[in-house]
Amino acid sequence: MSDPDHRSEARLYLAGFGLALTLTLVPFGLVHWGLMQGKALAITIAVLAVAQIVVHLRFFLHIDLSRQKREDLQLILFTVLLLGIMAFGTLWIMGNLATRM
Amino acid sequence: MSGSNLHPGLNLGARHGSAHEGAETVVFGFWIFLMSDLVIFGLVFASYLTVANPLGMAGGPGPADAFDLRSIFVQTMILLTSSLTFGFATLALRHEKGRTVIAGWLGVTLLLGLAFLTLELRDFAHMIEVGAVPQRSGFWSAFWGLVPLHGLHVALGCLWIAVMLAQMALLGLVPVVKTRLLRLGLFWHFLDLIWVAIFSIVYLGGLMP
């Protein structure tokens, strides 16, 4: 059986927690102390949020690239694709309407 | 080899026998539910973003008048810690550490969930006080449609933890209880994931200098 033992799995959870904690503290710090402004800050927050979501998926929800775990990942990717079309489409159309008004 | 890691993602492990194989379908089914929930959240986020501008606020209070970054930070820490404690509950389940250990970690998670909800309700009360109510503007309608929707999910998650604690006490760790705990774990971690989007887009985005 290739099941990892309790201790090494607990260590993975703690590693994920540490990464997620860092990726939370940085954007809160940036906003709290006003270290960055405008577009650069918005992009930084977005990148850190996406990174944190990936960390949560990897360490807490156990989604990774190994072969037998693929179906979950494909389900998630397909949902994100649908969501991307709908959400991005909404923002695009509404933004376009706003500029025409 | 193939049997030892049957299920995609969170699983029980081969030592759990039939419960491990049974988890294959039900956990994947639960992932499908979670993804439909993700679509709902995503579209509520999209409608929030279309009104998160001065026009959408219609001269009413803005994010800076109603949000409290400190409180949001504490809520974020609480929810993140609860994800870790639920992870320990899952590990105790996988490695058969016994009902008491699992129930202990679930109890800590439940308390953290309730603490999160208490702080969130206090924030909502403050928003109502400063006039940031849903009927004030399109922006606040969208806000009250989005963030309390997550809060409602957390409240249901807390109720679910309480139900599972009762089931563990009454039924013991039978296969159906084990797979329900796995699904509850997915639900809980998923809610923390949605919260990452909420604090990044709504709170940090709203309070950006």
Interface residues (C-beta under 8 A of the other chain):
Chain A: M1 S2 D3 D5 H6 E9 A10 Y13 L14 G16 F17 A20 L21 T24 P27 F28 V31 H32 G34 Q37 G38 L41 A42 I45 A46 L48 A49 Q52 I53 H56 L57 F60 L61 H62 I63 Q68 K69 R70 E71 D72 L73 L75 I76 T79 L82 L83 M86 A87 T90 L91 M94 G95 A98
Chain B: M1 S2 S4 N5 L6 P8 G9 L10 N11 G13 A14 R15 F28 W31 I32 M35 L38 V39 G42 L43 F45 A46 S47 L49 T50 L55 L69 F73 T76 M77 L80 T81 S83 L84 G87 F88 L91 R94 H95 K97 L186 H189 F190 D192 L193 V196 A197 F199 S200 I201 L204 G205 L207 M208 P209
